[in-house]
Amino acid sequence: MAMNWAVEEEKAAIFALTAELAAIDGPAGFEGPVVRRLLELFRPLADELTTDRFGNVIATRHGHGGAGVGPALMIAAHSDEIGGVVRAFEPDGMVRFERLGGIIETTLIGRRVRINGLRGVVGVRAGHVQAPDERLKAPPLRDLYIDLGFDSAAATRAAGVAIGDPIAYESEVVRLANPDRIAGKAIDNRIACAILIRLFERLRGVELGGTIHGVVTVQEEVGLRGAQVVTYRLNPDYAVIVDTLPAAGTPDVHYTRELAIDLGAGPVIPLLSGSGGRGNIMHPALKRLLLETAEREGVPVQPAIFTQGNSDVAAVHLVREGIPAGVVNIPRRYSHTPVETADLNDAANALRLIEAIAHDHGPAVRLDFLED
């Protein structure tokens, strides 16, 4: 089925949704506010909508034959972001904290953060009192603290902060001087959540060849936990994960030796990701499906090898008897920082690709390990 496509409109829609969702704090394990908004967005678009005990969102569209007719495809993104939790209070009111996910100490110092919506900053010793060697290194996490502006532990607690409360960066998603490039916190992975919402909007009224589950998982950043739970529940015939991954294109990243991935060159198809026992070698059927669909639709993609990180696919493909699974990644710079940077053209092309897969979804899809 031909797809009516207006790239500038899609880029604008993806940007607006990404900025809205990223503005909601949802570190791993504390995704509730994000989940509530996602449910509101999915409600008019799904035949069935639910959340499981973990907080995974499941939005289901049935095929034209009705529920249970035809194969089931799961298209998934994760809702959580990296962040932290309150660990202890100093007598002077400062907050000690622990990381949730891949927080990097060098990107924490002097940053604005929020605890339960309360604004604070990660403190740093004034340069005037630092020894010369201090200025060349970042303090370890155990030495960092958050200043909420109070002068006693009692005042900090009275403001509504408790042990175990979540901490998130404060950094809105904005367009850069090149308006196709956006930067801010939680682009990993709210941009993929935005793509999933936009996919369901574009599929409204389209007759599908089988069931499509639009799933937003939780706790990806701390071990791909929600994906394992929800995949076991749904047991789809195959799955496509939509996520982000690091990109090169800066003076400090070598293209061929470290990351042969560009911003603006199209979504990435990671043929091998992760390493050891916690990675994924893309199933041959999904490799064929993604690459052949991209070629047919004229969608630029970047096949790549990325062994330095994982996505939900590492959990999804090992559930039950094994789920053929693939990944569509949006490249991003400055990973796991409050200034993650992505290109809206890559996001729009990722949407084009998964929409084409959704249109082709049906009994004719080939999922065999061995090619015919």
N, C-alpha and C positions, 0 to 999 in steps of 0.2 A: 504494500500500500504506500502510495506516495505521501511524503510528509511535507506539509506547508511550513517553510522555514524562513524566519526573518532573524538573521544573526544579531543585529543590534538590539532588537527587542528582547531576545533571549539573554544576551549579556546584561542588559539592564535589569531584567527580572532576577537573574542569578545573583547579581550584585546586591540588589535590595534585600533578597531573602537571606543571603549570607551575612550581611551587615546586621540585620534584625536578629538572627539566631546567635551570632557571635557575641552580641551585646548581652545575652543572657548567660550568667555564670553557671557552669555545669561541669566542675572537675569530676574525674572518675569516681563513681560511687555516690555522687551528689547531683545526678543529672535531672532530678525532678522538675525544676523550672523549665528546662529545655523540653523535656518530655511533654509537659502540659501544653506548651505552645505547639509542638509538633502534632499532638492530637487534634488541636483546633484546626490546624492547617489541613490535615488529612481527612477530617470528618466528612466534608462534602464530596470527597474524591474517591472514597473507598466503598465497596459493597459490605465489607466487614472491617471493623477497627477494634483493636484490643491492645492491652499491655499485659505482659506476663509478670510473675512475682519478682523478677529481677529489675524490671523497668524497660525491657525491650518493647518497642512499638511495632505492631504488626498491622499493616494496612493491606487488605486483600481485594484484588479485582478478579472476579470469576470470568472464565471464558464464555463464549456465546452458547455453549452447551449447558452451562450451569455449573454449580459447585461440584467439584470432584471429577469433572469431565476434562480430559486432556492432561498433558504433563504440567508439573508445577515448577515455576522458576522463582527463585528468591533473589531479589536485588537489594543489597544491603549497604548501609553506611553506618558509622558510629557517631553517637551524640556527645560523648565525653571529650573533655579537653584536659591537658596537663594542668597541674596546680599544686596545692599543698593542703595541709591540715594543721590546725593549732595543736602544738605539743605541750607548751608550758607558758607560764607568765613570770616575768622578772618582777621583783618588788617595785621597780620604777615604772611598771605598766607596759614594758615592751613584751612583744609576743615572740616566743620561739616556735619554730614550725618544722614540719617534716614534708618531704616531697610526695606528690602523687603523680607517677609517670615520669617522663624524661626531662624534668626541670634541670637546667644547666646553671651552675652557680655564677658563671661569668655574665649571664644575662639578667641576673636578679638585682644586682647592686644598684641602688638609687631608683628602682622602678616603683611605679604606683600599683597598688593592689587593692582588692576588696575582700573583706571578711563579712559575710552576711549582709552585703551591700554597704558596709561601712568602709570609708576610704582610709587607706594608710599608705605608708611608703616603706620600702626595705631600706634600712639605715646603712650608712657608710661613714667610716671615720673621715673627718675633715682632712683634706690634703695637707693642711698646715701642720698637723700633728703626726702625719704618717712618716715613717722612716722610708728612705729611698727604695728599699727592696719591697715594701708593702705596696707601692704604687704599680708594681709590675705583675702582681698576682691577685687572684680572687680569693677571698676567705672561704674556707669550707662551710658547708651548709650549717653545721652545728654552731658556727660563730655568727651567723646572720640572725637578724631580728626584724620585726615589723613594728613601726611606730604609728600608732593610731591617734596620737596627739594627747594621750592621757599621761598622768604622772604617777599613777599607782596601779597595782594589779586590781585593787578593788574597783577603781574607776573603769578600767578596761572591761572587767566582768559585768559591771553595772550597765555598760553600754549595750550588752547583749552578745558578748563573745564568750565561748566556752571551749573546753578541751574537745578536740575532734571536729571543730567547725571547719568548713571548707574555705580555701583561699584561692582566688583567681586574679590574674593580671587585669588591670584596667587599661585597655587600649582599644579604641574603636576601630572598626574596619573602614578604611578610607581609600579613595582613588589617589594614585600617585600623579606626578606631573604627566606621565604617560597614562591617560585615563583607562587604558586597557589593563593596567597593572594595579592590583589592590594589595593593601597591607594592613595587618592588625593581628589581634589575638584570635586563637581558636579557628582560624581558617582551616586548620586540621582539627575537625573534619566537618565543620558546619557548611563548607562549600559543597561537600558531597550530599549533606542533608538537603540543601537548597536544590541541588540537581534532582534528587529523588522526588521532592515536592513538585518541582516543575515537570518532571516526567509524568506524574499522575495527573497533573492539570492538562497536559497535552494528550493523554490517553482517554480523557473524558469523552464518552460517546463512541469510542473505537471498539469494534468487536474483536476480542482476543481469542487466540487459538487454544488457550488453556489458562490455568490459574497463574496470576502473578502476585507474589507477596512482596510488598515494599516494606523493608524491615530497617529499623534504626536500632542498633545495638548499644549496649552500655559496657563500660569498663574495658574498652579496647586498650586503652593506654597502660593498663596495669595487668595485662596478661590475656587479652582476647576472651574474657570470661563470658560476657553476654552472648557473643556469637555462638559459643558452644551450646549454651542452654537453648537458645531459640532455634538453632538448626536441628537439634535433636527433636524438638517439638514439631517442627514443620516437616522435616524429612523431605525436602524438595528433590526433584529429579536433577536439578543443576542450579548453580548459583553464580552470580556476578557481584563482586565486591567493588564498591566505589570509594576511593580513599585518596590521600595525597602522599607524595614522597619527595625527598630532597632533589634539588636540581643544581646544576652547575651554572656557568655563565658569569662568575665573579672571579676576581684576580686570585682569590685564595683557594680555589677548587680546580684541580686538574681534570680536564674533560675525559681523556681516555683512561687515565690511571685510576681515577676515583669515581666520577659520576658522568657517564656519557648521556646526560639528560639535559635538555634545554627548556627554558620558559618560552612559550609561544609557538613551539613546534608540534603541538598536539598532545593529547593524552598519552600516557605511558602504559604499555602492556608489559608488565614484568614477567618474563618467561621463567625466571628463577628468582626467588626472593627468600630472605632469611638464610640461615645456615644450620648445619647439623640437624638435630632432630626436631627443630622448631621452625621450619621453613616450608616452602612450597615450590614444587616444580609443576608448572601449569599443566593440567590435564590436556592431552593432545586434542580432544574434541573441543575444549574451550579455546585453545590456541587457534584452531582452525576457525571456529565461530567468530572470534573477535577480529582476527586479521583478515579473513575473507569478507566479513561484513564491512569493515573499515575500507577495504579496497573497492568494494562494489559501490559504497555510498560516497566515496571520495573524501573520507574523513582522514586527515593526516594523523598518524600515530607514531609513537616511538617504542619499538620493541627494545627491551633493556634487561640487563642482569643487575639485580640489586640485593646484595648479600648483607648489608649493614642494618637491615630493619625488617619488620614483619607487618602484616595487616591481618584482619579477621580471617582471611582465606586460610591461614595456617591452622586455625581451629576448625573452620567449616569443612574443609575437605577430608577430615579424619573422623567425622561423626557417623555413627551407625555403620553401614556397609561401605561407606565412602561416598562423598558427594563430588561429582565433577564440578570444579570451580575455577573461575578466572577472575582477573582483577583489571579494572580500568582506573588508573591513577592520574590525578591532576598534579603536575609538578609544582613545587613550591621552593622558594629560597628561605633561608634563615629559620630552619625547622626548630620547633619547640621554643620559640621566643615570642615576645609580644609584638613582633613586627614580621610575622610570616607573610610572604609575598607570593602572589600567584597572578596568572594571566587569565583574564576572562575569556579569551579566545579558546584556551585549552579547556576551560570548563564548558563552554558552549559546544565544543566538539565532542567532549565526553557525553554530554546530553544527547547529541545527534547519534552517537554510536549506540548507547543503550536503548534509545528510542527505536532505532532500527531493529535491534535484537528483540525488543518487546513486540514489534509488529510481526516479526518472523516466527515468534514463539508459537509452537503448536506440535501436533503429533509427528510432523516431518523432521523435527530437529534431530540431528545426529549426535548421539552421546557415546558411541562405542569408543573404546580405547584404540582399537585397530581401525584405520581408515578403510572405507569400502574400496 
